Amino acid sequence: MLDTFRYLRSDNMELALVEQGRNTSYAELARQVECLASSLLGTLTDLHEERVALYVPSSNAYVVTLLGIWRAGGIAVPLNVLATPLELEHYLHSAGVSRLICLDGLSDALDQLCRELEIEVLPYAGLLETTSRALPRITPDRRALMLFTSGTTSKPKGVISTHGSLHAQIKSLCEAWEWSATDCIPLFLPLHHIHGIVNVLCCALASGARIWLFPRFDAARVLSAANEGRFSLFMAVPTVYLKIIDIMQGQSEPERKASCQAFAAMRLNVSGSAACPVPLFNQWRELTGQVLLERYGMTEIGMALSNPYRGERRAGSVGLPLPGVEVRLYNEKDQPVPGEGTPGEIRVRGDNLFLEYWNNPGATAESFRDGWFCTGDVAVLEQGYYRIMGRSSIDIIKSGGYKLSALEIEGVLLEHPAIVECAVIGVDDPTWG
């Protein structure tokens, strides 16, 4: 962890976090992290991978809590602050959480749930009152983070990443996207997902960059900050870009020109977590001059594929394997797909891979073949670039012997000006299957 976040030092007075006018330097952040870690340890010398939950929105407090748990030797379990009590019960129970850190108190339902599960609730403010002390040595092989899968086919599973796998993910992205200490980025993405935690927060801190924290995505506030020239990078999901375009279209001509120029001045705009529709890709380029960089990843692997920072970025493509990551396509017979143009399941190998599904050795074993992680996503290689066709269990429709991508069909439909949203499903047919 210390190697990853080398800018987190008591002598580094550069600005790390900006939150509603409150500025926090790297030196102050380091002090707060050490205080929180010391509080969690109490009389212990090491948390020895105790699972500690964060029920904290995007904020300075979230950053301190996440890093503090890691620094004390615990496994951080970030929770969705908008999750239902039933969802939270599954996360807390399956993770075996012993303590939960909150910022502004808990709802009656969550407070009752913590009492039933015998989870100690710790208010964040009280954790900064302890004087820092000697902290444990954290090695790369130790478990660091538990995030939960989306649970589209079963109950969400706890995905365990080690300090080493997180370091590999961060190093890969910092190299591929050329992060530097001069960068500044807004953070409004959910912080119980890999996108916000690794791609934005951890990469920025590992690079000595500056982060503007927003408790949630507020299109008007984010656009206003962008217009002030605050950001050099922008990372978001396609829906965020659509919402910003909606605001731009309602602006006066001078306002819209200023907004477009603000994004044009940034060095990089990234889209991810969902397929970027080609019409949106083209519209954003026409408005801002920015060619969106689309990439591919998931909770278990971090990021695996990315369009290049320097080089051609293709609409509808997720590009090439990132540094340190190997990618292959496999057919239904478990054989590598030869050449280009034939769809296959994406399998990934590298130091970026997760360690295990928590307390689920069966699911862990089933997700690997000869050291390759089986993503369950289908892609095709076209002129050297990978294009995602969708989940094999959901988005791939087999009709008349052909594999059709629901995502591709949706993309074509969305090009029609009368269609705003659509969904494509496969229907049983006696002739076509």
ROLOVEX-936960 format. One record per residue (C-alpha): residue number from 1; x, y, z; residue in one letter. Coordinates in pm, whole numbers. Layout:
<pts>
<pt NUM; <X; Y; Z>; A>
...
</pts>
This chain:
<pts>
<pt 1; <0; 0; 0>; M>
<pt 2; <280; 242; 88>; L>
<pt 3; <445; 180; -250>; D>
<pt 4; <117; 247; -429>; T>
<pt 5; <39; 575; -250>; F>
<pt 6; <387; 720; -222>; R>
<pt 7; <254; 1077; -240>; Y>
<pt 8; <74; 1024; 91>; L>
<pt 9; <352; 1175; 304>; R>
<pt 10; <373; 1416; 593>; S>
<pt 11; <599; 1649; 390>; D>
<pt 12; <376; 1666; 80>; N>
<pt 13; <178; 1989; 102>; M>
<pt 14; <27; 1955; -247>; E>
<pt 15; <-352; 1955; -262>; L>
<pt 16; <-513; 1609; -265>; A>
<pt 17; <-888; 1662; -206>; L>
<pt 18; <-1135; 1944; -264>; V>
<pt 19; <-1479; 1905; -108>; E>
<pt 20; <-1727; 2195; -110>; Q>
<pt 21; <-1454; 2451; -56>; G>
<pt 22; <-1260; 2242; 195>; R>
<pt 23; <-905; 2167; 82>; N>
<pt 24; <-702; 1873; 213>; T>
<pt 25; <-332; 1835; 138>; S>
<pt 26; <-159; 1501; 98>; Y>
<pt 27; <18; 1566; 429>; A>
<pt 28; <-311; 1626; 614>; E>
<pt 29; <-470; 1326; 444>; L>
<pt 30; <-178; 1109; 557>; A>
<pt 31; <-219; 1233; 915>; R>
<pt 32; <-593; 1161; 917>; Q>
<pt 33; <-541; 813; 770>; V>
<pt 34; <-287; 727; 1039>; E>
<pt 35; <-519; 855; 1314>; C>
<pt 36; <-813; 651; 1187>; L>
<pt 37; <-596; 341; 1146>; A>
<pt 38; <-467; 384; 1502>; S>
<pt 39; <-823; 418; 1635>; S>
<pt 40; <-931; 99; 1462>; L>
<pt 41; <-633; -89; 1604>; L>
<pt 42; <-685; 19; 1964>; G>
<pt 43; <-470; -220; 2163>; T>
<pt 44; <-409; -446; 1862>; L>
<pt 45; <-99; -440; 1646>; T>
<pt 46; <-281; -555; 1328>; D>
<pt 47; <-645; -603; 1221>; L>
<pt 48; <-541; -926; 1048>; H>
<pt 49; <-797; -884; 767>; E>
<pt 50; <-1095; -801; 986>; E>
<pt 51; <-1385; -697; 762>; R>
<pt 52; <-1476; -333; 831>; V>
<pt 53; <-1769; -181; 642>; A>
<pt 54; <-1787; 178; 514>; L>
<pt 55; <-2132; 335; 513>; Y>
<pt 56; <-1996; 669; 395>; V>
<pt 57; <-2087; 877; 86>; P>
<pt 58; <-1827; 1019; -150>; S>
<pt 59; <-1635; 1262; 69>; S>
<pt 60; <-1308; 1334; 243>; N>
<pt 61; <-1434; 1099; 515>; A>
<pt 62; <-1470; 814; 265>; Y>
<pt 63; <-1112; 851; 143>; V>
<pt 64; <-973; 859; 498>; V>
<pt 65; <-1184; 562; 604>; T>
<pt 66; <-1090; 344; 306>; L>
<pt 67; <-717; 413; 338>; L>
<pt 68; <-733; 391; 717>; G>
<pt 69; <-883; 41; 709>; I>
<pt 70; <-612; -68; 465>; W>
<pt 71; <-338; 93; 673>; R>
<pt 72; <-453; -95; 985>; A>
<pt 73; <-449; -430; 804>; G>
<pt 74; <-826; -468; 754>; G>
<pt 75; <-1044; -561; 458>; I>
<pt 76; <-1255; -264; 350>; A>
<pt 77; <-1618; -343; 260>; V>
<pt 78; <-1769; -31; 94>; P>
<pt 79; <-2149; -26; 106>; L>
<pt 80; <-2395; 143; -125>; N>
<pt 81; <-2550; 415; 91>; V>
<pt 82; <-2865; 390; -125>; L>
<pt 83; <-2904; 13; -82>; A>
<pt 84; <-3215; -134; 77>; T>
<pt 85; <-3197; -294; 425>; P>
<pt 86; <-3244; -636; 262>; L>
<pt 87; <-2944; -578; 34>; E>
<pt 88; <-2734; -447; 322>; L>
<pt 89; <-2821; -750; 532>; E>
<pt 90; <-2684; -979; 261>; H>
<pt 91; <-2361; -778; 230>; Y>
<pt 92; <-2296; -748; 603>; L>
<pt 93; <-2388; -1106; 687>; H>
<pt 94; <-2201; -1274; 401>; S>
<pt 95; <-1891; -1061; 458>; A>
<pt 96; <-1885; -1131; 830>; G>
<pt 97; <-1847; -763; 907>; V>
<pt 98; <-1755; -691; 1269>; S>
<pt 99; <-1753; -310; 1262>; R>
<pt 100; <-1924; -46; 1050>; L>
<pt 101; <-1804; 313; 1009>; I>
<pt 102; <-2070; 574; 932>; C>
<pt 103; <-2059; 949; 874>; L>
<pt 104; <-2395; 1090; 983>; D>
<pt 105; <-2565; 810; 1174>; G>
<pt 106; <-2781; 524; 1051>; L>
<pt 107; <-3143; 476; 963>; S>
<pt 108; <-3353; 293; 1222>; D>
<pt 109; <-3363; -14; 997>; A>
<pt 110; <-2985; -30; 949>; L>
<pt 111; <-2920; 43; 1316>; D>
<pt 112; <-3150; -246; 1410>; Q>
<pt 113; <-2978; -469; 1153>; L>
<pt 114; <-2635; -395; 1302>; C>
<pt 115; <-2763; -484; 1649>; R>
<pt 116; <-2905; -814; 1521>; E>
<pt 117; <-2576; -901; 1348>; L>
<pt 118; <-2374; -781; 1649>; E>
<pt 119; <-2188; -524; 1439>; I>
<pt 120; <-2028; -236; 1627>; E>
<pt 121; <-2118; 103; 1476>; V>
<pt 122; <-1837; 361; 1480>; L>
<pt 123; <-1910; 731; 1410>; P>
<pt 124; <-1641; 867; 1179>; Y>
<pt 125; <-1565; 1186; 1372>; A>
<pt 126; <-1460; 999; 1685>; G>
<pt 127; <-1203; 796; 1493>; L>
<pt 128; <-981; 1096; 1424>; L>
<pt 129; <-921; 1179; 1789>; E>
<pt 130; <-655; 914; 1847>; T>
<pt 131; <-288; 1001; 1819>; T>
<pt 132; <-113; 806; 1548>; S>
<pt 133; <104; 513; 1653>; R>
<pt 134; <310; 234; 1501>; A>
<pt 135; <114; 66; 1221>; L>
<pt 136; <149; -283; 1073>; P>
<pt 137; <347; -371; 763>; R>
<pt 138; <111; -447; 474>; I>
<pt 139; <236; -701; 220>; T>
<pt 140; <101; -736; -138>; P>
<pt 141; <-52; -1080; -76>; D>
<pt 142; <-288; -956; 196>; R>
<pt 143; <-659; -912; 131>; R>
<pt 144; <-761; -547; 99>; A>
<pt 145; <-1104; -494; -56>; L>
<pt 146; <-1437; -673; -80>; M>
<pt 147; <-1678; -551; -347>; L>
<pt 148; <-1998; -727; -443>; F>
<pt 149; <-2091; -843; -790>; T>
<pt 150; <-2407; -715; -954>; S>
<pt 151; <-2585; -1043; -882>; G>
<pt 152; <-2757; -1071; -1222>; T>
<pt 153; <-2770; -1451; -1212>; T>
<pt 154; <-2750; -1523; -837>; S>
<pt 155; <-2703; -1343; -507>; K>
<pt 156; <-2412; -1095; -518>; P>
<pt 157; <-2077; -1253; -436>; K>
<pt 158; <-1803; -1082; -237>; G>
<pt 159; <-1503; -1026; -464>; V>
<pt 160; <-1172; -1015; -276>; I>
<pt 161; <-886; -807; -415>; S>
<pt 162; <-544; -808; -254>; T>
<pt 163; <-315; -510; -210>; H>
<pt 164; <-104; -662; -486>; G>
<pt 165; <-388; -697; -737>; S>
<pt 166; <-506; -341; -666>; L>
<pt 167; <-151; -215; -714>; H>
<pt 168; <-131; -396; -1049>; A>
<pt 169; <-462; -243; -1163>; Q>
<pt 170; <-360; 107; -1060>; I>
<pt 171; <-12; 80; -1213>; K>
<pt 172; <-158; -44; -1542>; S>
<pt 173; <-405; 244; -1574>; L>
<pt 174; <-158; 511; -1462>; C>
<pt 175; <79; 396; -1735>; E>
<pt 176; <-182; 352; -2008>; A>
<pt 177; <-364; 682; -1945>; W>
<pt 178; <-51; 879; -1851>; E>
<pt 179; <-165; 1004; -1513>; W>
<pt 180; <53; 1272; -1351>; S>
<pt 181; <65; 1494; -1042>; A>
<pt 182; <-64; 1786; -1252>; T>
<pt 183; <-397; 1613; -1317>; D>
<pt 184; <-728; 1712; -1160>; C>
<pt 185; <-1043; 1502; -1181>; I>
<pt 186; <-1400; 1514; -1044>; P>
<pt 187; <-1523; 1215; -845>; L>
<pt 188; <-1900; 1169; -844>; F>
<pt 189; <-1916; 797; -929>; L>
<pt 190; <-2050; 547; -673>; P>
<pt 191; <-1773; 438; -437>; L>
<pt 192; <-1888; 80; -392>; H>
<pt 193; <-1781; -2; -750>; H>
<pt 194; <-1437; -61; -901>; I>
<pt 195; <-1484; 230; -1146>; H>
<pt 196; <-1493; 503; -883>; G>
<pt 197; <-1258; 338; -634>; I>
<pt 198; <-972; 230; -862>; V>
<pt 199; <-1003; 416; -1193>; N>
<pt 200; <-1056; 755; -1033>; V>
<pt 201; <-977; 768; -660>; L>
<pt 202; <-680; 531; -636>; C>
<pt 203; <-520; 628; -967>; C>
<pt 204; <-540; 996; -873>; A>
<pt 205; <-390; 942; -528>; L>
<pt 206; <-119; 714; -666>; A>
<pt 207; <-23; 989; -913>; S>
<pt 208; <-28; 1280; -670>; G>
<pt 209; <-322; 1432; -858>; A>
<pt 210; <-609; 1644; -723>; R>
<pt 211; <-963; 1512; -671>; I>
<pt 212; <-1281; 1721; -658>; W>
<pt 213; <-1532; 1528; -449>; L>
<pt 214; <-1906; 1542; -517>; F>
<pt 215; <-2149; 1352; -289>; P>
<pt 216; <-2345; 1250; -598>; R>
<pt 217; <-2363; 1337; -965>; F>
<pt 218; <-2517; 1682; -1003>; D>
<pt 219; <-2493; 1769; -1372>; A>
<pt 220; <-2526; 2144; -1320>; A>
<pt 221; <-2262; 2159; -1044>; R>
<pt 222; <-2017; 1935; -1228>; V>
<pt 223; <-2061; 2132; -1551>; L>
<pt 224; <-2013; 2460; -1364>; S>
<pt 225; <-1685; 2334; -1215>; A>
<pt 226; <-1574; 2209; -1557>; A>
<pt 227; <-1646; 2551; -1708>; N>
<pt 228; <-1412; 2704; -1450>; E>
<pt 229; <-1129; 2496; -1598>; G>
<pt 230; <-1092; 2274; -1293>; R>
<pt 231; <-1041; 1937; -1459>; F>
<pt 232; <-784; 1775; -1687>; S>
<pt 233; <-956; 1435; -1687>; L>
<pt 234; <-1320; 1332; -1685>; F>
<pt 235; <-1441; 976; -1625>; M>
<pt 236; <-1808; 884; -1632>; A>
<pt 237; <-2073; 639; -1748>; V>
<pt 238; <-2257; 706; -2077>; P>
<pt 239; <-2566; 833; -1890>; T>
<pt 240; <-2359; 1115; -1737>; V>
<pt 241; <-2245; 1231; -2081>; Y>
<pt 242; <-2607; 1223; -2201>; L>
<pt 243; <-2719; 1437; -1907>; K>
<pt 244; <-2445; 1691; -1972>; I>
<pt 245; <-2545; 1706; -2339>; I>
<pt 246; <-2907; 1768; -2231>; D>
<pt 247; <-2794; 2069; -2026>; I>
<pt 248; <-2576; 2198; -2309>; M>
<pt 249; <-2867; 2183; -2551>; Q>
<pt 250; <-3069; 2405; -2318>; G>
<pt 251; <-2797; 2667; -2290>; Q>
<pt 252; <-2764; 2987; -2486>; S>
<pt 253; <-2516; 2980; -2773>; E>
<pt 254; <-2235; 3154; -2575>; P>
<pt 255; <-2294; 2926; -2273>; E>
<pt 256; <-2292; 2612; -2485>; R>
<pt 257; <-1974; 2723; -2661>; K>
<pt 258; <-1805; 2780; -2324>; A>
<pt 259; <-1917; 2439; -2196>; S>
<pt 260; <-1792; 2261; -2507>; C>
<pt 261; <-1460; 2444; -2489>; Q>
<pt 262; <-1420; 2342; -2123>; A>
<pt 263; <-1432; 1975; -2216>; F>
<pt 264; <-1225; 2032; -2529>; A>
<pt 265; <-946; 2169; -2307>; A>
<pt 266; <-924; 1849; -2101>; M>
<pt 267; <-660; 1594; -2196>; R>
<pt 268; <-888; 1289; -2164>; L>
<pt 269; <-1255; 1191; -2140>; N>
<pt 270; <-1326; 826; -2051>; V>
<pt 271; <-1654; 635; -2079>; S>
<pt 272; <-1715; 301; -1909>; G>
<pt 273; <-1925; 67; -1692>; S>
<pt 274; <-2176; 35; -1977>; A>
<pt 275; <-2151; 23; -2354>; A>
<pt 276; <-2119; 368; -2508>; C>
<pt 277; <-2375; 401; -2790>; P>
<pt 278; <-2209; 503; -3117>; V>
<pt 279; <-2447; 801; -3161>; P>
<pt 280; <-2338; 934; -2821>; L>
<pt 281; <-1970; 878; -2911>; F>
<pt 282; <-2016; 1078; -3230>; N>
<pt 283; <-2228; 1352; -3073>; Q>
<pt 284; <-1974; 1412; -2794>; W>
<pt 285; <-1695; 1440; -3050>; R>
<pt 286; <-1896; 1686; -3259>; E>
<pt 287; <-1974; 1903; -2957>; L>
<pt 288; <-1642; 1901; -2773>; T>
<pt 289; <-1382; 1763; -3011>; G>
<pt 290; <-1311; 1495; -2749>; Q>
<pt 291; <-1289; 1136; -2873>; V>
<pt 292; <-1421; 931; -2582>; L>
<pt 293; <-1188; 658; -2461>; L>
<pt 294; <-1396; 348; -2397>; E>
<pt 295; <-1255; 63; -2189>; R>
<pt 296; <-1365; -273; -2048>; Y>
<pt 297; <-1336; -420; -1702>; G>
<pt 298; <-1525; -581; -1416>; M>
<pt 299; <-1509; -618; -1040>; T>
<pt 300; <-1298; -935; -1054>; E>
<pt 301; <-1028; -802; -1286>; I>
<pt 302; <-1028; -425; -1268>; G>
<pt 303; <-969; -296; -1621>; M>
<pt 304; <-849; -535; -1892>; A>
<pt 305; <-900; -359; -2225>; L>
<pt 306; <-878; 2; -2330>; S>
<pt 307; <-871; 215; -2640>; N>
<pt 308; <-530; 382; -2656>; P>
<pt 309; <-454; 717; -2500>; Y>
<pt 310; <-232; 791; -2799>; R>
<pt 311; <-369; 637; -3114>; G>
<pt 312; <-699; 551; -3278>; E>
<pt 313; <-1008; 526; -3058>; R>
<pt 314; <-1289; 342; -3232>; R>
<pt 315; <-1656; 389; -3164>; A>
<pt 316; <-1812; 67; -3032>; G>
<pt 317; <-1471; -82; -2947>; S>
<pt 318; <-1294; -135; -2615>; V>
<pt 319; <-951; -148; -2773>; G>
<pt 320; <-649; -350; -2669>; L>
<pt 321; <-520; -529; -2357>; P>
<pt 322; <-383; -292; -2095>; L>
<pt 323; <-20; -314; -1976>; P>
<pt 324; <40; -629; -1772>; G>
<pt 325; <-290; -789; -1880>; V>
<pt 326; <-333; -1090; -2111>; E>
<pt 327; <-661; -1144; -2296>; V>
<pt 328; <-783; -1436; -2508>; R>
<pt 329; <-1112; -1538; -2664>; L>
<pt 330; <-1238; -1896; -2617>; Y>
<pt 331; <-1515; -2086; -2794>; N>
<pt 332; <-1777; -2310; -2635>; E>
<pt 333; <-1541; -2609; -2661>; K>
<pt 334; <-1285; -2437; -2436>; D>
<pt 335; <-1055; -2377; -2731>; Q>
<pt 336; <-885; -2044; -2816>; P>
<pt 337; <-1059; -1864; -3101>; V>
<pt 338; <-820; -1841; -3397>; P>
<pt 339; <-776; -1516; -3585>; G>
<pt 340; <-1032; -1240; -3610>; E>
<pt 341; <-1404; -1215; -3675>; G>
<pt 342; <-1520; -1511; -3460>; T>
<pt 343; <-1695; -1436; -3128>; P>
<pt 344; <-1563; -1592; -2809>; G>
<pt 345; <-1570; -1559; -2433>; E>
<pt 346; <-1318; -1310; -2292>; I>
<pt 347; <-1068; -1472; -2057>; R>
<pt 348; <-810; -1273; -1866>; V>
<pt 349; <-479; -1349; -1697>; R>
<pt 350; <-247; -1121; -1499>; G>
<pt 351; <-154; -978; -1160>; D>
<pt 352; <-470; -766; -1174>; N>
<pt 353; <-700; -1064; -1102>; L>
<pt 354; <-897; -1095; -781>; F>
<pt 355; <-803; -1358; -524>; L>
<pt 356; <-1136; -1529; -455>; E>
<pt 357; <-1509; -1505; -398>; Y>
<pt 358; <-1542; -1471; -23>; W>
<pt 359; <-1634; -1800; 145>; N>
<pt 360; <-1727; -1948; -191>; N>
<pt 361; <-1447; -2179; -310>; P>
<pt 362; <-1680; -2355; -553>; G>
<pt 363; <-1765; -2037; -742>; A>
<pt 364; <-1399; -1934; -735>; T>
<pt 365; <-1283; -2261; -887>; A>
<pt 366; <-1556; -2255; -1153>; E>
<pt 367; <-1454; -1907; -1270>; S>
<pt 368; <-1100; -2013; -1369>; F>
<pt 369; <-965; -2237; -1647>; R>
<pt 370; <-590; -2308; -1638>; D>
<pt 371; <-517; -1979; -1465>; G>
<pt 372; <-741; -1773; -1694>; W>
<pt 373; <-1043; -1595; -1544>; F>
<pt 374; <-1362; -1662; -1742>; C>
<pt 375; <-1550; -1332; -1761>; T>
<pt 376; <-1873; -1462; -1914>; G>
<pt 377; <-1858; -1174; -2163>; D>
<pt 378; <-1846; -1238; -2537>; V>
<pt 379; <-1634; -1027; -2771>; A>
<pt 380; <-1496; -1035; -3122>; V>
<pt 381; <-1156; -919; -3245>; L>
<pt 382; <-1177; -683; -3543>; E>
<pt 383; <-865; -530; -3701>; Q>
<pt 384; <-674; -571; -3376>; G>
<pt 385; <-940; -417; -3148>; Y>
<pt 386; <-1188; -598; -2925>; Y>
<pt 387; <-1560; -526; -2951>; R>
<pt 388; <-1794; -642; -2672>; I>
<pt 389; <-2105; -830; -2783>; M>
<pt 390; <-2249; -878; -2433>; G>
<pt 391; <-2293; -1130; -2154>; R>
<pt 392; <-2306; -1486; -2282>; S>
<pt 393; <-2596; -1563; -2047>; S>
<pt 394; <-2803; -1254; -2127>; I>
<pt 395; <-2701; -1053; -2433>; D>
<pt 396; <-2609; -1322; -2686>; I>
<pt 397; <-2911; -1444; -2885>; I>
<pt 398; <-2861; -1763; -3086>; K>
<pt 399; <-3080; -1751; -3394>; S>
<pt 400; <-3055; -1989; -3689>; G>
<pt 401; <-2705; -2094; -3586>; G>
<pt 402; <-2578; -1737; -3560>; Y>
<pt 403; <-2479; -1546; -3246>; K>
<pt 404; <-2654; -1211; -3241>; L>
<pt 405; <-2560; -937; -2998>; S>
<pt 406; <-2853; -765; -2829>; A>
<pt 407; <-2619; -471; -2765>; L>
<pt 408; <-2545; -434; -3138>; E>
<pt 409; <-2914; -438; -3227>; I>
<pt 410; <-2987; -183; -2957>; E>
<pt 411; <-2707; 35; -3094>; G>
<pt 412; <-2861; 33; -3443>; V>
<pt 413; <-3205; 116; -3307>; L>
<pt 414; <-3066; 405; -3101>; L>
<pt 415; <-2933; 567; -3419>; E>
<pt 416; <-3294; 643; -3515>; H>
<pt 417; <-3383; 998; -3401>; P>
<pt 418; <-3726; 888; -3275>; A>
<pt 419; <-3583; 628; -3035>; I>
<pt 420; <-3454; 744; -2698>; V>
<pt 421; <-3428; 410; -2513>; E>
<pt 422; <-3476; 48; -2615>; C>
<pt 423; <-3419; -310; -2502>; A>
<pt 424; <-3371; -623; -2711>; V>
<pt 425; <-3455; -974; -2594>; I>
<pt 426; <-3455; -1317; -2755>; G>
<pt 427; <-3794; -1486; -2797>; V>
<pt 428; <-3835; -1862; -2845>; D>
<pt 429; <-3911; -1950; -3206>; D>
<pt 430; <-3981; -2299; -3353>; P>
<pt 431; <-3776; -2221; -3666>; T>
<pt 432; <-3496; -1991; -3548>; W>
<pt 433; <-3448; -2121; -3194>; G>
</pts>
